[in-house]
Amino acid sequence: MFLLSGGETSSSGDNSAKIPHAVIVNKHSLQVIASFIDREPSQFIRVYEKLLSQNQSRNDNWCLTASFPLSWLRWRKQSMAELAKDAGFYEIRGEENEP
């Protein structure tokens, strides 16, 4: 996790670019994740790790057979991307054609 601050300001004093307060760099996937919700660093990491844990659990159990009758209320779970978005996370992507 990296805490960010600063940035260039215009003559009116407004930041010219929206800089996130904190980002997490996942060393395994090389994703850079930020949040539009300001959280304490420990809470930011805790929420991110919870999402990673849920994702790992879903991947480990993808082939389990369902018991019948299938509960239609649980049939359509939110995707991990939807859960991450609801938690305020977004991915910061670099340029695709960087040398």
N, C-alpha and C positions, 0 to 999 in steps of 0.2 A: 504494500500500500504506500502511496506517495501523497503527501499533502502539498497542494499547490497554492500559490498566492501571487499577487502582483499582476502585471500586465500593463500594456500601454493604455494611456488615457487620452481622450480627445481634449480639445480646448475647453469643452463644456464640463469636463471632469468625469464624463461617463466612460465606462470601459468600452473599448472598440470591439472586443470579442468577449463572449461569455466563457469564462474559464471555470471549470468545475473546482470545487473546494478540495476534493480528494478523488484519486483514481486507484484502481486495483489493476495490476498487471499479472495476468495468469501466465506463469512461466511454462505451463504445459501446452496451452492452446495459443499462447501469444496474443490473447485478447486484452484490450485495454477497456476497462469498464468504469464508468462514472455514474453518478446519481444526481438527479435534479432535486432530490430531497436532502437537505443538510442534516447529517447525523454525526454523532460523536464517532471518532475512528473505531472504537471497539464495537459499537452497534453496527456500523457500516460493514465491518468484517464479519460479524455474527450473522447478519442477514444474508450476505453473499455466500458464506459457508453453508447456511441452511439450504439455499437454493441449489448449491452444488451437490449437497447430500441428497436432496430430493431427486435431482437429475440422475445421480449415480444409482439410486434405489430403483428408479423407473427403468434404467438401462439394464440392471441386473435381473429384473423380473419381467422382461418384455415377453418371454415365451411361456409364462405360466398359463395353464388352462383356466378358463373361467368356470366357476360353479354356476349351475342353472337353478332357478331363473336368474338371469343377469339383472342386476339392479340398474334400471334405466336412469336413475338419478345420478349414479356414479359413472355411467358409461362415457359421458363427455367431460373428461377432466380438462382443465386448462393446460395448454402447452407450457413448457418451461419458459419460452419467450414471452408468453402472456403473463406468467407469474412474475418474471423479472421486470417487465414493463410496469405492472401494478405496484411493484416494490420500489419503483423509481429509477431503476437501472437502465442504462443505455450503453451501447458500444461506441467507442471512438475508433474510427477507422482511418488508416493512413492512405496515402495516395496509392492507387493500384500500380502505377507505372513509375514508381520511384526507382532510381538506379541502384 
